Amino acid sequence: MGSITLAIEVKAPPKKVFDILSSTQGQQSFWTADCDVQPDHARFGFEEAPVDLDVSVHLEPDSLVRMTVLTGFPHWDGSTWEWALSPHGDGDSCTTVIFRHYDFGEGYSEANLGGTAQTWAMTLHHLAQFVETGVPNPYFGVTPR
């Protein structure tokens, strides 16, 4: 079973990045406009997808946002993605975000894993843009109102 690990540095302190990753408005601003994020549960919808992702949420303030798929895309049930946050440099103005997605189900092909990695990489790029500009630009969907 494959796993994905990506990293990016964003120009904001870990608390600001955590607040974005752990809230509906934050997730709508960089990932998908169709979502609802609560402290222990979240739902993510995608216009082109036949099903939503229903996930449990684990939060460690200012350092970790972890989501485990309860139901959703084929081979994603039981998989987990997480954003681990740590100060970069002085910690007051920059955060290193380590993104991981792991525990895909058996049969998730290398091509699917590669495509998923590419999508997550683009999503991280949108996160960094939103953090730096404050302008919502979700990777999936229209900008939230």
Sequence and secondary structure as in RCSB ss.txt:
>XXXX:A:sequence
MGSITLAIEVKAPPKKVFDILSSTQGQQSFWTADCDVQPDHARFGFEEAPVDLDVSVHLEPDSLVRMTVLTGFPH
WDGSTWEWALSPHGDGDSCTTVIFRHYDFGEGYSEANLGGTAQTWAMTLHHLAQFVETGVPNPYFGVTPR
>XXXX:A:secstr
   EEEEEEESS HHHHHHHHTSHHHHHHHTBSEEEE SSEEEEE TT SS EEEEEEEETTTEEEEEEEE STT
TTT EEEEEEEE TTSSS EEEEEEEE   TT  HHHHHHHHHHHHHHHHHHHHHHHH     SBS    
